[in-house]
Amino acid sequence: MGMAHVALAAVLAMAAAAATASASPALGIQPLSKIAIHKATVHLDLHRSSAYVRATPALLGNQDEDTVWVTVKYGWDNPTPDDWIAVFSPADFISGTCPNPERYPAEPLLCTAPIKYQYANYSANYLKGGKGSIRLQLINQRADFSFALFTGGLENWNQRGSSENFEVQPKLVSVSKKAVFKNPKAPVFPRLAQGKTHDEMTVTWTSGYDVSEAYPFVEWGMAGAAGTRTPAGTLTFNRGSMCGEPARTVGWREPGFIHTAFMRNLWPNKEYFYKIGHELSDGTVVWAKPYTFRAPPTPGQNSLQRIIVFGDMGKAERDGSNEFANYQPGSLNTTDRLIEDLDNYDIVFHIGDMPYANGYLSQWDQFTAQVAPISAKKPYMVASGNHERDWPNTGGFFDVEDSGGECGVPAETMYYYPAENRANFWYKVDYGMFRFCVADSEHDWREGTPQYKFIEECLSTVDRKHQPWLIFTAHRVLGYSSNSWYADQGSFEEPEGRESLQKLWQKYRVDIAYFGHVHNYERTCPLYQSQCVNSEKSHYSGTMNGTIFVVAGGGGSHLSEYTTAIPKWSIFRDHDYGFTKLTAFNHSSLLFEYMKSSDGKVYDSFTIHRDYRDVLSCVHDSCFPTTLAS
């Protein structure tokens, strides 16, 4: 090969590498955050004759669907590997003014991020002929949509040429006509949750109707009986409720109205139907689809009870947009596995880090849509994670920017949970033979704090002869994990994680303590003060002597690494996506299972068999005082 050919090959290789780099998402980075939309420039007039974007159909949801597929055709006469298609909602996204002028003193024309995007060369022949076609999935998000063709890549960067530097930035070259759902305000994506008592179920949903326009309610009743209507309360929030960027700026999107209704005095284990709706001023009703659910068992009820627990799932796009495979690779697998297995569990605990919206509010709608086939039929209990709550100087325990400026507001509004104060994300759930104490690791849990008081009260007030299975959950690892970054700190936990809490877990004989945050699976032996207190690994019987700690953070987000050395207390580790299941057969027998999301098969399990006297037995640091008097 001649030198000229070698040089040409080198140039082509460099160009290919650059193109690949532009399309390769950084691991764990919110894809929308990579778009420098505030630096984008508008060139519609310049390319009006050579660029086009067309989307069909224009009218969406003719059969009242809340999720549809749209075909987007596009092209122009100068295609490059950095061209991309963006979906904007609302459709009118070109503005002359933007919030936060301190950061952007020269006002950009574009100041709202798209709700999703895809590279134009996702269509195989785009680079050859300058024409492409892709299919995108849309959900009803209370506004119209438009589709835009950009060139210049996602980000603003400096290109070094042979003689000078020049700036490369996103350039808008074409916008489609609008597409809109038949009723963009329709009620969508119901989320069930158990209320503050066992005989109460709540349903939360989102719509475009304020109470001044239409009255929200749920019609519900026992299967086969006449229904009754119960009114719903309505909440929303605004840009001013956000604590920082991007939630206050390019990531902001109107959240619509969030409605919650309470269905009370339920008969245990009975099947109920429900249907959410809005009554307009003329008396007509806008209905959503009907669903059913099974009422929870009474506390202590002796029946088969099955519970799913996991964390850190995130969301993904079924159309391949937003480069989801590198952001939340296992999210759809976990979701689909739980949808397939709906008949084989009763309630779900998602222990923090839900959509990883990180300040891009449109992603909350998309997450509620993704899990709706689950949450519409099973109570979907949630916990607060760092990606929901953390932002500097907002009262949290961690002064970091993981929420992208949300500071807990969307999570605390979009989902109901039975807390006494919704700003304090801790609560208890009595479900048959289980008590769950759900803590908030993003607020101080140490001794002397309000949360510590709640945790001790939750653990100490359960009647173990009727509710023998006591479970503690929090998002961050307040117990034990052999994750590499904890090992680097020499702690195997969050700083000050278990120092205050381990005496409570031991005193009140907590069976299992669950955590997320670390994106893998790990199970310990029964532990106290870093020591295994039971030599058994899979079949426990009699007095436990300590608590089993489980990290179940493999719901879908990019995986976390373990330390090379395996601690003695680590019984099983799996660097994969999955979830766990608890099955109580009766007051004496519990089955724990860990399943991979990829195939739903069980890869780790253990059983506990014991009687009430075993719960009462004296163990280290948990012996009741006695007297010698007879």
C-alpha positions in Angstrom: 0.0 0.0 0.0 1.4 3.4 -1.0 2.0 6.2 1.5 -0.9 8.2 0.1 -3.2 5.3 0.6 -1.8 4.8 4.2 -2.4 8.4 5.0 -6.0 8.3 3.5 -6.7 5.1 5.5 -5.4 6.8 8.7 -7.7 9.8 8.1 -10.7 7.6 7.4 -9.9 5.6 10.6 -9.7 8.8 12.6 -13.0 10.0 11.1 -14.6 6.7 11.9 -13.3 6.8 15.5 -14.6 10.3 15.9 -18.0 9.3 14.6 -18.1 6.4 16.9 -17.1 8.5 19.8 -19.8 11.0 19.1 -22.4 8.3 19.2 -21.0 6.4 22.2 -22.7 7.4 25.5 -20.6 7.8 28.6 -21.5 5.1 31.2 -24.1 6.2 33.7 -24.6 9.7 32.3 -28.2 10.9 31.8 -28.3 11.0 28.0 -30.3 14.2 27.8 -27.7 16.0 29.8 -25.2 15.6 27.0 -27.2 17.9 24.7 -26.0 21.5 24.7 -29.4 22.8 23.8 -28.6 26.2 25.2 -25.8 26.5 22.6 -27.8 25.3 19.7 -28.5 27.7 16.8 -31.4 27.9 14.4 -30.8 27.5 10.7 -34.3 26.7 9.4 -34.4 29.4 6.7 -31.0 28.5 5.4 -31.9 24.8 4.9 -35.6 25.0 4.2 -35.2 23.7 0.6 -32.8 20.9 1.4 -33.9 19.5 4.8 -37.2 18.0 6.0 -38.8 16.0 8.8 -42.2 14.4 8.5 -44.0 12.4 11.2 -47.0 10.2 10.8 -49.7 9.8 12.1 -50.3 13.4 13.2 -53.3 12.4 15.3 -52.3 10.0 18.0 -54.4 7.7 20.2 -57.4 7.3 18.0 -58.5 4.4 20.1 -57.7 6.2 23.4 -54.3 4.6 23.6 -51.8 6.2 26.0 -48.8 4.8 24.1 -48.3 4.9 20.3 -45.6 4.4 17.6 -44.8 7.2 15.2 -42.9 6.9 11.9 -40.4 9.8 11.4 -39.0 10.3 7.9 -36.2 12.9 7.4 -33.4 14.0 5.1 -31.1 16.7 3.9 -28.4 17.1 1.3 -25.4 17.2 3.7 -25.7 14.1 6.1 -23.1 13.5 8.7 -22.7 10.9 11.5 -23.4 13.6 14.1 -26.9 14.4 12.8 -29.7 13.6 15.2 -33.5 13.6 15.5 -35.0 15.2 18.6 -38.6 14.9 19.9 -39.9 18.0 21.6 -43.0 18.4 23.7 -44.6 20.9 23.7 -44.1 21.3 20.0 -43.3 25.0 20.1 -39.8 24.8 21.6 -38.2 27.8 19.9 -38.2 30.8 22.3 -36.7 34.2 22.5 -36.2 34.1 26.3 -34.9 31.5 28.7 -34.6 31.3 32.5 -31.4 31.8 34.4 -29.7 34.6 32.3 -26.8 34.6 34.8 -25.5 31.4 33.2 -26.5 32.2 29.6 -26.0 36.0 29.3 -26.5 35.8 25.6 -30.0 34.4 25.5 -30.2 31.2 23.4 -33.1 30.6 21.1 -33.6 27.0 22.4 -33.9 26.6 26.1 -35.8 23.3 26.7 -34.3 19.9 26.2 -36.0 17.3 24.0 -37.9 14.5 25.7 -35.8 12.0 23.6 -33.5 11.8 20.7 -32.0 9.3 18.2 -29.0 9.6 15.9 -30.1 10.0 12.3 -27.8 7.3 11.1 -29.8 4.8 13.2 -31.6 4.5 9.8 -29.2 2.3 7.8 -28.9 4.3 4.5 -28.9 7.8 5.9 -25.2 8.6 5.4 -25.4 7.2 1.8 -28.4 8.9 0.4 -29.2 11.6 3.0 -32.6 10.1 3.8 -33.7 8.2 6.8 -36.7 6.7 8.6 -37.1 5.6 12.2 -40.0 4.6 14.5 -40.3 6.3 17.9 -42.6 5.4 20.8 -44.6 8.3 22.3 -46.7 8.4 25.5 -49.5 10.8 26.3 -47.7 13.7 28.1 -50.4 16.4 28.1 -48.9 18.4 25.1 -48.3 18.2 21.4 -45.0 17.0 19.8 -42.7 18.1 17.1 -39.6 16.3 15.6 -36.5 18.2 14.7 -33.3 17.4 12.7 -30.1 18.7 14.1 -26.6 18.6 12.7 -23.3 19.4 14.5 -23.6 16.7 17.2 -25.1 16.9 20.7 -22.5 19.0 22.4 -20.7 22.3 22.0 -17.0 21.7 21.4 -13.9 23.1 19.7 -12.6 21.5 16.6 -8.9 21.9 16.0 -8.2 22.4 12.3 -4.8 22.5 10.5 -4.6 26.3 10.7 -7.3 27.5 13.2 -9.8 26.4 15.8 -13.5 26.6 15.1 -16.6 25.9 17.2 -18.9 23.0 16.5 -22.3 23.1 18.0 -25.8 21.7 17.4 -27.6 23.4 14.5 -31.4 23.0 14.0 -32.0 22.6 10.3 -35.6 21.3 10.1 -38.8 20.9 12.2 -41.8 18.7 11.5 -45.5 19.6 11.7 -47.1 18.9 15.1 -48.5 15.6 16.3 -50.9 15.4 19.1 -53.0 12.8 21.1 -56.7 12.9 20.6 -57.1 13.9 24.2 -53.7 15.1 25.6 -55.3 15.8 29.0 -56.6 12.2 29.5 -55.8 10.5 32.9 -52.9 8.0 32.5 -50.6 5.6 34.3 -52.2 4.7 37.6 -50.0 3.9 40.6 -51.4 1.9 43.4 -49.9 2.1 46.9 -51.0 0.7 50.3 -52.3 3.4 52.6 -51.5 4.0 56.3 -53.7 1.1 57.3 -54.0 -2.4 55.9 -57.5 -1.9 54.6 -56.7 1.2 52.5 -55.4 1.3 49.0 -54.5 4.5 47.2 -54.4 5.2 43.5 -52.4 8.1 42.0 -52.4 9.2 38.4 -51.5 12.1 36.1 -53.7 14.2 33.9 -53.8 17.6 32.2 -57.0 18.5 34.1 -56.9 21.0 36.9 -59.8 20.7 39.4 -61.3 23.9 38.1 -61.7 22.2 34.7 -62.7 18.7 35.6 -63.3 16.9 38.9 -61.0 13.8 39.5 -62.4 10.7 41.1 -62.0 6.9 41.2 -65.0 4.5 40.7 -64.3 1.3 42.5 -65.9 -1.7 44.2 -65.7 -5.4 45.0 -65.7 -7.6 41.9 -69.3 -8.3 40.9 -70.8 -5.5 43.0 -71.9 -1.9 42.2 -69.2 0.7 42.2 -68.8 3.8 44.3 -67.1 7.1 43.5 -64.5 8.6 45.7 -63.0 12.1 45.0 -59.3 12.6 44.5 -57.0 15.3 45.8 -54.9 17.2 43.3 -51.3 18.4 43.5 -48.8 19.9 41.1 -45.5 21.8 41.3 -43.8 24.5 39.3 -40.4 25.6 38.1 -39.8 27.6 41.3 -40.2 24.3 43.3 -37.0 23.0 41.8 -33.7 23.7 43.6 -31.2 23.9 40.7 -30.2 23.1 37.2 -31.1 21.5 34.9 -34.5 21.0 36.7 -35.0 24.8 36.8 -33.7 25.4 33.3 -33.4 23.2 30.2 -34.8 20.1 32.0 -38.0 21.7 33.2 -41.3 20.5 31.8 -44.8 21.1 33.2 -45.7 18.0 35.3 -49.4 18.2 34.8 -51.7 17.4 37.7 -51.2 14.5 40.0 -54.3 13.1 41.6 -54.6 10.7 44.6 -57.8 8.9 45.7 -58.2 6.6 48.8 -60.2 3.4 48.7 -60.9 2.5 52.3 -62.5 -0.3 54.4 -61.3 -3.0 52.0 -62.0 -6.6 52.8 -58.8 -8.6 53.1 -57.7 -10.5 50.0 -60.8 -9.6 48.1 -60.6 -8.7 44.4 -61.6 -5.1 43.6 -62.1 -3.2 40.4 -61.4 0.5 39.8 -61.5 3.1 37.1 -60.1 6.6 37.3 -61.9 9.4 35.7 -62.6 13.2 35.4 -66.1 14.7 35.4 -66.2 17.8 33.1 -68.4 20.8 33.8 -71.1 19.5 31.4 -71.4 16.3 33.4 -69.6 14.1 30.9 -66.8 11.8 32.2 -63.3 11.2 30.7 -62.4 7.7 31.7 -59.2 5.7 31.8 -59.0 2.0 31.4 -60.5 -0.3 34.1 -58.1 -2.3 36.4 -58.4 -4.7 39.3 -56.4 -5.3 42.4 -56.4 -7.6 45.4 -56.8 -6.0 48.8 -53.9 -6.5 51.3 -54.2 -9.1 54.1 -54.8 -8.0 57.6 -51.7 -7.7 59.9 -50.8 -11.2 61.1 -53.1 -13.0 58.7 -51.8 -16.5 58.0 -51.9 -16.8 54.2 -49.4 -17.0 51.3 -47.7 -13.6 50.9 -45.2 -12.7 48.2 -43.2 -9.5 48.0 -40.8 -8.1 45.4 -37.8 -5.9 46.5 -35.2 -4.2 44.3 -33.7 -0.8 43.7 -32.0 1.4 41.1 -34.0 0.3 38.1 -34.2 3.5 36.0 -36.1 3.7 32.7 -35.3 2.9 29.1 -36.8 3.5 25.7 -38.2 0.6 23.7 -37.5 2.4 20.4 -33.7 2.5 21.1 -33.6 6.2 21.6 -31.6 8.1 24.2 -28.9 5.5 24.0 -30.6 3.7 26.8 -28.5 0.5 26.6 -25.6 2.3 28.1 -27.5 4.3 30.7 -30.0 1.8 32.3 -29.1 -1.4 30.5 -31.2 -3.8 32.6 -34.3 -1.6 33.1 -36.6 -3.1 30.5 -35.6 -6.6 31.3 -36.5 -6.1 35.0 -39.8 -4.4 34.1 -40.8 -7.0 31.5 -39.9 -9.9 33.9 -42.2 -8.4 36.6 -45.0 -7.8 34.1 -44.8 -11.5 32.9 -44.8 -12.7 36.5 -47.7 -10.4 37.8 -49.8 -13.4 39.1 -47.0 -14.6 41.3 -46.4 -11.7 43.7 -48.6 -9.3 45.7 -46.7 -6.1 46.4 -43.5 -4.3 45.1 -40.9 -2.3 47.0 -38.7 -0.1 44.8 -36.1 1.1 47.3 -34.9 4.3 45.6 -33.4 5.6 42.3 -36.5 5.3 40.1 -36.2 7.0 36.7 -32.8 8.7 37.2 -34.4 11.8 35.6 -31.6 13.9 37.2 -33.5 17.1 36.5 -35.1 16.3 33.2 -38.7 16.2 34.2 -40.1 14.5 31.1 -38.5 11.3 32.2 -40.8 11.0 35.2 -43.8 10.6 32.9 -41.9 8.0 30.9 -41.0 6.1 34.0 -44.6 6.0 35.3 -45.6 4.7 31.8 -43.0 2.0 31.9 -44.0 0.6 35.2 -47.8 1.2 34.8 -48.6 -2.4 33.8 -47.2 -3.3 37.3 -48.3 -0.3 39.4 -51.9 -0.3 38.0 -52.4 -3.8 39.5 -50.0 -4.2 42.4 -49.2 -1.8 45.2 -45.9 -0.1 44.1 -44.1 1.2 47.3 -41.2 3.5 46.7 -38.3 4.9 48.7 -36.1 8.0 48.3 -32.7 7.7 46.6 -29.9 10.1 45.9 -31.1 10.6 42.4 -34.5 11.7 43.7 -33.4 13.9 46.6 -29.8 15.1 46.8 -29.0 18.7 46.2 -26.7 21.1 48.1 -28.1 23.2 50.9 -31.6 21.7 50.8 -31.7 19.9 54.1 -30.5 16.5 53.0 -27.7 14.6 54.6 -25.6 14.4 51.5 -24.5 17.8 49.9 -24.2 16.5 46.4 -26.0 17.3 43.1 -27.3 13.8 42.2 -31.0 14.8 41.7 -30.2 17.4 39.0 -32.0 20.1 41.0 -35.1 18.1 41.7 -34.5 18.0 45.5 -37.2 15.3 46.0 -40.1 17.3 44.7 -41.2 15.1 41.7 -40.7 11.8 43.7 -42.6 13.1 46.7 -45.5 14.3 44.4 -45.7 11.7 41.6 -46.0 8.7 44.0 -48.0 8.3 47.2 -46.4 6.7 50.3 -47.9 6.5 53.8 -45.5 8.9 55.6 -46.7 11.2 58.3 -44.9 14.0 56.5 -44.4 13.6 52.8 -41.2 15.7 53.0 -39.8 13.0 55.3 -39.6 9.9 53.1 -39.8 7.3 55.9 -42.8 5.1 56.7 -44.0 1.6 57.8 -46.1 -0.9 55.9 -47.9 -3.8 57.6 -48.6 -6.5 55.0 -49.9 -9.7 56.6 -47.1 -11.4 58.4 -44.6 -8.8 57.4 -43.7 -5.4 58.7 -41.5 -3.2 56.5 -39.7 -0.2 58.0 -38.8 2.0 55.1 -36.0 4.5 55.9 -34.8 7.5 54.0 -31.0 7.3 53.6 -30.9 10.9 52.1 -31.8 12.4 55.5 -29.9 11.9 58.8 -30.7 8.6 60.4 -28.3 8.8 63.4 -29.2 8.6 67.0 -31.0 11.7 68.3 -32.7 12.6 64.9 -36.4 12.4 64.1 -35.7 9.5 61.7 -33.9 7.5 64.3 -36.9 7.9 66.5 -39.2 6.7 63.7 -37.0 3.6 63.0 -36.9 2.5 66.6 -40.7 3.0 66.9 -41.3 1.1 63.7 -39.1 -1.8 64.8 -40.3 -1.9 68.4 -44.0 -1.7 68.0 -44.6 -4.8 65.8 -46.2 -7.9 67.4 -43.8 -10.6 66.4 -46.0 -13.5 67.3 -48.4 -12.4 64.6 -46.0 -10.5 62.3 -42.8 -12.5 62.6 -41.0 -11.2 59.5 -39.4 -7.9 60.2 -37.7 -6.1 57.3 -35.7 -2.9 57.2 -35.1 -1.1 53.9 -33.1 2.0 52.8 -31.6 3.2 49.6 -27.9 3.7 50.5 -26.0 0.9 52.1 -26.4 1.5 55.8 -25.4 -2.1 56.4 -22.7 -4.1 54.5 -21.5 -4.2 50.9 -18.2 -5.3 49.4 -18.6 -2.7 46.6 -15.3 -1.4 45.4 -15.8 2.2 46.4 -16.8 1.3 49.9 -13.8 -1.0 50.1 -11.5 1.9 49.0 -12.8 3.8 52.0 -12.2 0.8 54.2 -15.8 0.9 55.5 -18.0 -1.5 53.5 -20.8 0.9 54.1 -21.9 4.5 53.8 -20.0 6.8 56.2 -21.6 6.4 59.6 -24.1 4.0 58.0 -24.6 1.3 60.6 -22.9 2.7 63.6 -26.2 4.0 65.1 -28.6 1.4 63.6 -26.9 -1.9 64.2 -27.9 -2.0 67.8 -31.5 -1.4 66.8 -31.4 -4.2 64.2 -30.0 -6.5 66.8 -32.2 -5.4 69.7 -35.4 -5.9 67.7 -34.2 -8.9 65.8 -34.6 -7.6 62.2 -34.6 -10.5 59.9 -33.4 -8.9 56.7 -32.0 -5.4 56.0 -32.3 -4.4 52.3 -30.3 -1.7 50.4 -29.8 -0.5 46.9 -27.5 2.3 45.6 -24.8 -0.3 44.7 -25.8 -1.7 41.4 -25.3 -5.4 41.9 -26.5 -8.2 44.2 -25.0 -9.4 47.4 -26.1 -11.4 50.5 -24.4 -11.7 53.8 -24.5 -14.2 56.6 -26.5 -13.3 59.7 -24.3 -10.5 61.0 -23.7 -8.4 64.0 -20.7 -6.0 64.5 -19.1 -7.3 61.3 -19.1 -10.9 62.6 -21.0 -13.8 61.2 -23.2 -15.1 64.1 -24.5 -18.2 62.3 -22.5 -20.7 60.3 -25.4 -21.8 58.1 -25.6 -20.4 54.5 -28.9 -21.3 53.1 -31.2 -23.1 55.6 -31.6 -21.2 58.8 -33.6 -22.6 61.7 -34.1 -21.6 65.3 -32.6 -18.4 66.7 -30.9 -16.3 64.0 -28.5 -14.3 66.3 -28.1 -11.5 63.7 -29.5 -9.8 60.6 -29.0 -10.9 57.0 -28.0 -7.9 54.8 -29.0 -7.8 51.1 -27.9 -5.4 48.4 -30.5 -5.5 45.7 -29.4 -2.5 43.6 -29.3 -4.4 40.2 -32.7 -3.3 39.0 -31.4 -1.8 35.8 -28.8 0.9 36.1 -25.2 0.4 35.0 -23.5 -2.2 37.2 -21.1 -1.6 40.1 -17.9 -3.4 40.8 -17.0 -5.5 43.8 -13.7 -5.4 45.8 -11.3 -8.1 44.7 -11.1 -9.7 48.1 -14.3 -11.3 49.3 -15.1 -10.5 53.0 -15.9 -13.5 55.1 -19.4 -12.3 55.7 -20.3 -12.2 52.0 -22.2 -15.3 51.1 -23.3 -14.7 47.5 -22.5 -12.0 44.9 -23.8 -11.5 41.4 -22.6 -8.8 39.0 -25.8 -8.8 37.0 -29.3 -7.3 36.9 -32.0 -8.9 39.0 -34.6 -8.6 41.8 -35.5 -10.4 45.0 -38.7 -12.1 46.2 -39.8 -12.9 49.7 -42.4 -15.6 50.2 -44.0 -16.2 53.6 -45.8 -19.5 53.7 -46.9 -19.1 57.4 -45.6 -17.7 60.7 -42.7 -20.1 60.8 -41.5 -20.4 57.2 -39.9 -17.8 54.9 -38.3 -18.2 51.5 -35.9 -15.7 50.0 -35.0 -15.8 46.3 -32.8 -13.7 44.0 -33.7 -13.9 40.3 -31.9 -12.6 37.3 -33.9 -10.2 35.1 -32.6 -11.8 31.9 -34.3 -15.1 32.5 -36.3 -15.0 35.7 -34.5 -18.0 37.1 -33.4 -18.3 40.8 -29.7 -17.9 41.3 -29.6 -17.6 45.1 -32.0 -18.5 47.9 -32.3 -19.3 51.5 -35.0 -20.4 53.9 -35.8 -19.5 57.5 -37.7 -21.9 59.7 -38.4 -20.9 63.3 -41.0 -20.5 66.1 -42.0 -17.5 68.1 -39.9 -18.6 71.0 -36.8 -18.3 68.7 -37.6 -14.6 68.2 -37.8 -14.1 72.0 -34.5 -16.0 72.7 -31.6 -14.1 74.3 -28.9 -13.1 71.8 -25.8 -10.9 72.0 -26.8 -7.3 73.0 -30.5 -8.3 72.9 -31.3 -10.0 76.2 -34.3 -8.9 78.2 -33.5 -8.2 81.9 -34.6 -10.9 84.4 -35.0 -11.2 88.1 -34.1 -14.0 90.5 -37.4 -13.5 92.3 -39.8 -16.4 91.9 
